[in-house]
Amino acid sequence: MAKRKPKTESAEEPSFEEALDRLERVVHRLEEGDIGLGEALAEYEEGVKLLRHAYDLLEHAEQRIELLSGVDAEGNPIAEPFDDQASESLDEKAQRRSQRRSTPG
């Protein structure tokens, strides 16, 4: 029995934009309700796979992001890795902004 070549990720996996487009089509077909139960389940499973793939691509992209934190003495940018856990929530930012505005200055 011959061994199969492993599938390359680029040949099989869609880009983020392709996955999002396909996911939107799946959702549209499911919302229409014109398909049978078996086909709806298959569409749902496909949608879940596409969603997971899109999240994986986003996570990978976030790991590559660097934040500009300043400039060194020679004028070169100083970058540090993006830390999504350290960022404030929108509510925390709004509350802090509100406190600054209400404090007499």
C-alpha positions in Angstrom: 0.0 0.0 0.0 1.5 3.3 -1.0 1.8 6.1 1.5 -0.1 9.3 0.8 1.8 12.6 0.8 0.7 14.8 3.7 -1.6 17.6 2.6 0.0 21.0 2.6 -1.7 23.6 4.6 -1.7 26.2 1.8 -3.3 23.8 -0.7 -6.1 22.8 1.6 -6.8 25.6 4.0 -8.5 28.8 2.9 -7.3 32.3 3.7 -9.0 34.2 6.4 -11.1 36.1 3.8 -12.0 32.9 1.9 -13.0 31.2 5.2 -15.1 34.2 6.2 -16.8 34.3 2.7 -17.6 30.6 2.8 -18.9 30.9 6.4 -21.2 33.7 5.4 -22.6 31.5 2.6 -23.1 28.6 5.0 -25.0 30.9 7.4 -27.1 32.3 4.6 -28.1 28.7 3.5 -29.0 27.7 7.0 -31.0 30.8 7.6 -33.0 30.3 4.5 -34.2 27.0 5.8 -34.7 25.4 2.4 -32.4 22.4 3.0 -33.1 19.1 4.7 -31.9 18.1 8.1 -28.9 16.0 6.8 -27.7 18.8 4.5 -28.2 21.4 7.3 -26.1 19.3 9.7 -23.3 19.0 7.1 -23.5 22.8 6.5 -23.3 23.4 10.2 -20.3 21.2 10.6 -18.6 23.0 7.7 -19.4 26.3 9.3 -17.9 25.2 12.6 -14.7 24.1 10.8 -14.4 27.4 9.0 -15.0 29.4 12.1 -12.3 27.5 14.0 -9.9 28.0 11.1 -10.6 31.7 11.0 -10.0 32.0 14.7 -6.7 30.1 14.3 -5.6 32.5 11.6 -6.5 35.5 13.8 -4.7 34.1 16.7 -1.6 33.5 14.6 -1.8 37.1 13.2 -2.1 38.5 16.7 1.1 36.7 17.7 2.9 38.5 14.9 1.8 42.0 15.9 4.4 44.2 17.6 3.6 47.4 19.3 5.8 50.5 18.8 6.9 51.5 22.3 9.3 54.3 21.5 12.4 55.3 19.6 16.0 54.7 20.6 18.8 57.2 20.6 19.6 56.5 16.9 16.0 57.0 15.9 15.3 53.3 15.4 11.8 52.1 16.5 11.6 50.1 19.6 9.0 47.4 19.3 7.6 44.9 21.8 5.4 41.9 21.3 1.7 42.4 21.4 0.1 41.2 24.6 -3.6 40.7 24.2 -4.0 39.8 27.8 -2.6 43.1 29.0 -5.0 45.3 27.1 -7.9 46.9 28.9 -11.5 46.3 28.1 -13.5 49.0 26.4 -15.5 49.5 29.6 -12.3 50.0 31.7 -11.0 52.5 29.1 -14.3 54.5 29.1 -14.3 54.5 32.9 -10.8 55.8 33.1 -11.5 58.5 30.5 -14.6 59.5 32.4 -12.6 59.9 35.7 -10.0 62.0 34.0 -12.7 64.4 32.6 -14.5 64.8 35.9 -11.3 65.5 37.9 -10.6 69.2 38.3 -7.4 70.1 36.6 
